[in-house]
């Protein structure tokens, strides 16, 4: 499964920050997360998708370390892609 084929859904979740489903390929993310929590959770859930054999502790470590590294490099969520898509649609 290509990463671009994974649907990401943002909604309020009660019991977790995120979920990964393989069929259909989708990730659900809690819409109330802070930006750093969002980055960490996206990485965490995507890691579950591409490496389903890893145990939860390893996935947690990967998510935390990658999110911290990317955050320190200045990566943040923006709406640039969404804006470009809206402009192309006009």
N, C-alpha and C positions, 0 to 999 in steps of 0.2 A: 504494500500500500504506500503510495507516494504521500509525503506530508501534506501536499496541497489538496489532497482528497479528504482530509480529516476536517469534519465540521466542528467548529468551536461555538458553543452556546453559552451565553452569559445569563445566569438567572440566580435568584436567591436560593441557596441550598441550606438545609437544616443541619445535616449531620457531618458534613465534610467541606473542605475548601474546593474539592474538585473530584471528578470521576472520569475514568477512561473506559470507553466501550469499543470493542473491536468490530462487532457486527450489529448495526452499521458503525463505521468508523467515525466516532465522535468523542469530543471532550466537553464536559460540562464544567464550568467555572463559576464559583460564587460571585455574584455581581457586587457584593459589598466589600470585597477585599481591597486593601491598599495597593498602591502600584507595585511595591516590592513583593508583597504577598502574591499578587497576580503573576508577576514574572516567575517567582519560585514555583507556583502551582502549575503554570503552563509547562514549564520544564519538567516538573515532576510527572505530570500526567502524560506528556509526550514520551518521556522515558519509559513509562509503563507500556505505551503502545509499541515502541520500537524494540524494547528489550523485555518482553513479558516474563522471561525466566528469572529476572533479578528479584531478590526478596525486597521487602518494603524498606528495610534499613539501608540497603544500597541505593535504592531509588531516592530515598529521602536525602542521603548524603550528596548524590549527584545534583539533585534539584537545589539544595542549599548552596553548594559550592559554586555551581554555574550561575545561579541568580546573583550571588554576592559578587562574583567576578564581573559579570555583565553590568551590574548596577554601578560598580566602581568605575567602569569604562564609560559610563554616561548613558547607557541604554534605558530608554523610557518608552512607555506606550504613547503613541500619538494618533491623531485621526487623519494623518496625511493620506494614507491609502484610501480610506473611506471617502475623503474629499475628492481625490483623483477619480474614483469610480463614479461619484455623483456628477462630476464635470463631464466625463465621457458620455454619460447617459443623456445629457442635454442636447 
